[in-house]
Amino acid sequence: MAAGYSLHLTNTTAIKQYDRLKHRGDECDARHLAHILRLGLLPEGHIMLQPIRAVRDLARERMQLVQQRTTQLVAIQTCLMQQTGEAVAANDIKRLTCSFVDALALEPDTVLGIKANLFVLQALQTRSTSLKTSWQRIAMATQNINCSPAWQALAPSSLRSFFLRPARSSALLTPATTHRTADV
């Protein structure tokens, strides 16, 4: 790509010839792929531009952190429900402190487990927030890059709404939103 050649990314298992034939050789494969490309039948994937890849990678990392945070949150909820018999809201768990957990009449091992989950939950929240800030900065810097129609379609609807939505404490709404959304 950098040398001026066009690069085509394809899944060779999606091409009929590769369903039933074993490896016949690089030259034969190249000839067949070139023929399919000339016919316009080559199933291609998209290779994102380098600056856009950074945005995508940050989005993926943040999504994984949010999923891990949710796992910790559910673990704390489940433990408290099993030990106390009462359901605790997710927002209440996010506000838990170690001193409050110590004040609960629970077994020492259970308290230790809840504190460990709480510590991990808070660390994941901190990292997720910092990634969100980094993503916003990079997304704004790469906003005017000429990229594929697929990225242009994806970025405004999914990624921008995922990362650029207003914080829960903010009463301001962006023009694209019609209702307030909770901060993830």
N, C-alpha and C positions, 0 to 999 in steps of 0.2 A: 504494500500500500504506500509506504513512504517513498519507494523508488518509482512510483508512477504506474505500477501494474494494477490492474483491477483484480480483486480477490473475491472469490465466490465460496461461501461457506455452505456446505451441503451435508446431509445425512445420507451416506451411501447405502445404508440398510433400507432406506425408503425408496430406492430405485429398483425396479423389477429385476434387472440383470443379476443383482446381488442376492436375490432371494434363493436361487437354486444353484448357482455356480460357485465353485470354490475359487480361490485366488488364482487368476490367470496371468498376472504380470502387470507391472506398472504401466508399460506402454499401452497395452490393451485397455486397461482401466482409463487411462488418460484420453485415449481415442474415443472411448464410449462416452465419457463425461463431456468431452468437447462436443460430440454429436448431440447429446441431450441438451446442452446449453444452447447450441445453434437453433434447435427446434423450439426453444423457450419452455422446455418441460423440466428443467433442472429445479428440484425443490430446494430453495435457498433459505438460509437463516440470515439474520441481520447482525453485522458487526458494528457495534456502537463506536462512535468517535471517542478518543482517549479522554477528553474532559467530561464527557457524559458518563463514561464508565465509573468515574469517581463518585458521581452523584448516585448512580445505581448501586454501587457497592456500599455506600453509606446507608442507603435506604434498606438494603438487605440486612446489614448489621443491626440497624435500629429495630427492624421488624423482629429479628431473632431475640434481641434484648427484651422487647415488649412481651414476646411469648414466654420467655423465661421468667419475667417479672410476674406475669399472670399465673404461671405455675406455682411460684412461691406464695402468691396471694391466696390461691385456692388451697394450698397445703395448710396455711395458717387458719383459714376459714374452717376447713375440715377438722383440724385438730381442736379448735375452740368449740366447734359444734359437738364433737364427740365427748369432750371433757366437761362442758357446761350444759349441754342440751339446748343451747340458744343459738340462733342464727345471728351472725355478725355481718353487717354490710361491708362491702369492699372499701368504701370510703372511710369507714371507721377503722378498718385494719391499716389503711395507709397512714392514719394519724396515731397509731399505737406507738408507745414509747417503752423502753426496757423497764422503767420504773413502774409503769402500769401493769406490765406482764408480771413483774415480781409481786405486785399486790394481789394478783389473782390467787385464789386458794387452789393451786394445782400442784401436782407432784414435781419435785425438782428436775427430773429428767424431761418432763413435758415442758416446763418453763425454759429449760436450756434449748430444747428443739425449736420452740416458738421464737426464742431470741435469735437463734441461728438463721432461721428463715426470714425473720424481720430484718436482720443485718444484710442479708443477701438482697432482699427486696429493695431496701433503701439504696444499696450500692448500684443495683440495676437501674433504679429510677434516676440516680445522679448521672450515670453514664448515658442513659437514653436521652436525657435532657440536653447534655452536652453534644451528643450526636445530632440531635434535632437542630441545634444552633449552627453547627458546622454545615449540615446539609442545606439549611436555608442560605447561608453565606455562599456556598459553592453553587447552588441552584440559581441564585440571582446572578452570579458571575458568568455562568454558562448559558444564560437565558437566550441570548441572541445567536447561539451557534447554529449553523445550518445542519439539521439532523433529519433522520428518516421520518416519514409520515407516521410510522408506528409509534416512535418516541413522542412526536408532537401530540398524537392522540392520547397516549398514556399519561404523559407528564401533567397536563392540566387537570384531568379528571381524577386519577388515582393518587399519584405521588404528591401533587401540590395540595390536594385536600388533606392527605394524610399528615404532611409535615407543616403546612402553612396555616392550619386552622388556628383560630384565636385560642389563647390560654383560657382556662376556666375562670380565672380571676378578672379577665378582661371583658368589659361590656361592649366593646367595639366589635362590629361584624364586618367582615370583608364583603365587597359587592357580590362575590360569587356565592356566598352562603345566605340561606334564608332562615336558618335557625342556629342557635348556639350548639356547639358540639363539645363534649367533654374532652379534656386533654388526655391523650393516651400516654 
